[in-house]
Amino acid sequence: MVSTSTATTDRSGEAGAAASGTAAAGAVAVPAQSSGPARRRPEERAGPPWVPVALSVAGVLLMVLVAIAAPNDHTLDRAMPLLRLPALSGPVSTFLTCAAIAAQGMGLIGMLSAAGRGWRPSPRRLLAAGGVGACLLTLATPVGSADMASYAAYGRIASLGLDPYRVVPADLGGDYARLVSSSWLRTPSVYGPVATFVQRLAADIGGERVLVTIGVLMVANTLVFLATGLILVRSAADRGRAALLWAANPLLLGILVGGGHLDTYIALFAVSAAVLAERRPDWQGEAMVGLLLGLACGVKISAALLVIGLTWPLLMRRDWNRLLIRAASCLGVIVLLYAPVGLHALAPLSEASQLVSAPSIWQIPQLAGRLLNGPAVAATLTGVAWPLLMLVLARLLMRRRGHPTRRDQLEQPRTAQALALGWNIAAPWCMPWYTAMTWPLAALLPRARTDYLLTAITLGLALAHNTGGHGWSW
């Protein structure tokens, strides 16, 4: 189980302090071999890393500044009315956004390093700090991405009784269409029925007022983000680490909360399923795990990777009873979700699967295909190669983390996290918010060097993708 099987790891908060104090007391009772002072444990001498903390806070506040000084080249083209300052120019907004992301990344790296040296932050304080940052970003204009405008447009299409998997935002016209990035203006929804339900509910509330619809979506997304953080802190063996990697993670606050991305919902379902899979191995628990995984696939079909990662250990152990119950529950939910909308809801994914983002190693074969053997051949080769690379990377990452010593020791979230991280590296099209599926699984696991790899990937992607389709201004 998540809360008991890793009891050997240090818990943060009062329990961790008590354990450290007891160990220190025992050490003092041993007669000293020399007249010099006894060496203190890292847990005793490691204080708060003030510089990384200051960088993290500054990074989040800078992102808030860019968000409230809208519209600019890194926000939606209309400012939200609650928190608002005069609009920034293009070059200034670009400089501040990049500075904010860099400070967030450096601050997170510093805090992870301090935790490795024995710093044990209070999970309550981290949750509170993350909550304050999340609230500020929620009240501001979406920043770093224009996806929130697309969510609102798809919701409005559904609210009008139309099919968001056939009708495109350009067909709406008016304020909803004007806010959508030109890259997605003529693209039908690529999101699942659960996402469409949330979007439609917000549009039902907002009606013709697009900013109200966006505000409802932002509030709902923040509540999901905070709920995920609470579940992690209550379930993880190291509560301080769980709060740091999610609720108080400055990069995720800017990307997921500031941008309002639906991937936050996948994170909630991922954490809930991973925790339940370890705590309830009976048939009722497996049915609930399958339901949660089906709902995750109803947000984005890419959550199928989560299904594979969490279920693979059962397949390797040939635990057929649990496997069949989970699979039947998951497939049943997916059928129930997609049956009313039809299989054409998956059609836009085939076109989206041909995309290659920057930076990506798959830009090389894409360029070669344009020059030599044609784009279709290059796309086919990429489509075959990247899943293989993902599996190889997942295997290597599992070895780097080490294998659990017992069958129930976080085996399922460990496998799922390795597969998700391999996907973040190998997928031709990857955005910074796609790491939302990887971070919460890492928060359930003990500290590892792959934390820095995940931080570097998220930081690099965030620096590359933060304009919301406006282009760069210098």
Phi, psi and omega in degrees: 000153184296323187272343184241330186288341179249038183295343180285343178280154180290135172263143179277178179080208186293322181297317179295320180294321179295318180296319180294319180296320179296317179297320181294321179297319178296323180293324180293329183290342181281133180300137181286143180271346179218168182282346181287163180293143180292142178290137180267151179293155178303325182296333183278327188261353182273115176262183179299135177280087190298320181295309176300322178297317179296320177297318181296314179297316179299320179297317179293318180294323176296320178295322176298319179299315178298321183291324182273342176268057185253161000278148175212188187288359181233013178230178171297163184279001172227137184275142172288146191278343190285310177242118187208135173235167175305144186295144176275152173287165182302306181299320181294317180296323178293315179299314182293322180295313179295321177296320179297313181295318179297317178296321178298314181295315179295321178296318179294318178300317179296320179290323176296319178296318179296322177296325177293335179268003175116359178293129180238090183289156176285122179297327179295317179294321178294319177298318180295315179297316177296323179295320178296312178300320180295320180296317179299316181291329180293323182281347182267180178285138177309136188231147176086351182194151176256012182299329181300325177294322177295318178303314181297319181294316178297322177295320179295320177300314179293322181295331178278002180085012179262173184260110181291351177269358175235319181275137183255159181304328180300331180290339181288316188069185176069199185297322181300313182289325184295333182274343183286139178299143181300335180293333185241009186296328181247030179245126176291170185299136175252013183257160185277178183297327178295316177298318180296323178298314179297316180295319180293319179300317178296319180290328175299323179285317184283329182061229180282351183272096187297325181291328176293317178301315179295320178298318178297317179297320179295316180297315180299318180296320179294319177299320177294319178300313181291323177298319177300317178298319179296317179298318180298314182294324180284340188253329187286152177292319177256097187292322179296318178297318180298318179293323181292318184282347179233284190298322181254016178286110186298326178295316182290327176300316180290320186280306188277315181279311179298323179272345178068035189281142180295345179300340176300324179295321177298320178300318179299313180293325180296312180296314181299317180293318181296318180293315182293325180298327180276330185269331185233082179279004179279179187290328177294319178297317180295324177296321179291321177299315178299320178298315180296319179293323176296321177295322177299317177293336176285346173275305175216138183291343177296344176293353173302332175298323176296319178300314181295314183297316181285335185265339183305316179301325177295320179294319180294327179273356183057042177273075192295323182299308179296320182297314182293319180296314180296315182296317180297318179295315181297311180296323178298317179295317180298317179297316180296326181285317187271341182300316181293330183267340178091159182292343179295346176295339179269352185299317180299339181292329181295322177288319180294332181291347179273354184282150175230123181267169177241136002276144179202142177294341183279358171292332181293305177295331177296316178294319179297323179296322179293327184270330189245285192256009175098146182298326183295318179294316180298319180295321178295315179297319178296318180297331178275323189283321188291324175296324177296317178297321178300316180294320178296315179296319179299320178296316179294320180293325176298320178293323179295322179283339183086155182267146179295148181278342178231156186296329185260013185270078175056030184295319183290309176296332178296315179292318180296321180292321178296319179292319179295319179293321175299323176294317179301328181277317192267337186296136179297324180245109182220128177250161182299328181286350176291343177285358179299334178280339186269319184300311183294329176292322176296326181293336177280346187258162175295164180300142180207161180294337179294346174300320180290324177297315179297321178297315181297319179296312181297317180297313180298317179293322180294322177291330182277332187230092180211011185262350181063032178086003182279339187088168184274144176232126179229000000 
